[in-house]
């Protein structure tokens, strides 16, 4: 669903081999959950995870789901068409609206199942479907859904099971526009074409690499992984929440925004903390997750705050940066995904590393204020 031309051209050119894949990743024989609501009550979840053909077909297999409708949400255009949304010019995202029985399945369980069937790490699209109209998002209908979603995403992110930071956007729900009839229950009405499209998209191959190729026969929920502390990092770090893009932009100075969100670099010797000698810790300016301690800070002569190590590597994500002629190791925060700086192998003992960090990405908390601001556990660093 990247573009109309990609989808339909792929299907037309592939007609001779469609039947080869007709049985590949076959759908469960179970039809949509019984239309009879077991409790007499129902609640709604609005979710975006790329192609709504795929998310609709997956969510309809979850026990307790009453109905799933494909559609559009997030933009201002009234009653948009598929072609308009697919163009990426409407501001809408391709979504599904899930009606479920809250006495059979909870909102968190719906989110758990949803996250296990999408790529929640790609903010630029989903598999072959590229563009903001296919980005992962949760549209919360009330403050309770917002809180549940925020906390659960942070806990899942802390697991590290997806190997990249989650990029699921939380958006306040305002309006849902059902997609054209052609798209509703597409996996049933056009089963052969759907199965080929899904196979070609790489969705299942990706999910198999994350959860194992037996994920359908032996499903493991994210909640159970959180309870068991299945990842070592999740046992030692706490989840932090990345605010919405609009809240981030409103709360940061222009320099802080350019550094953390646009990967800019501030000027050396003219930033806030390069020569700071106070005792305390440095936290992410966006999320507040603890990053560095003054006990590991040293004067590198570069004009930027430099540290030999982070407080906890679980809050740090590294990736290769090719913006200069030679590759560098970029550092980003785990939960906020803020650009922090780079790490180099020219530091002093005991690590031999130099974490070269932009002051604009940091907030400093003096030692005497740690307990007051919720960081009492780090007082032990100064004993």
Order of alpha helices (4+ residues) and beta strands (2+ residues): alpha-beta-alpha-beta-alpha-beta-alpha-beta-beta-beta-alpha-beta-beta-alpha-alpha-alpha-alpha-alpha-alpha-alpha-beta-beta-beta-beta-beta-beta-beta-beta-beta
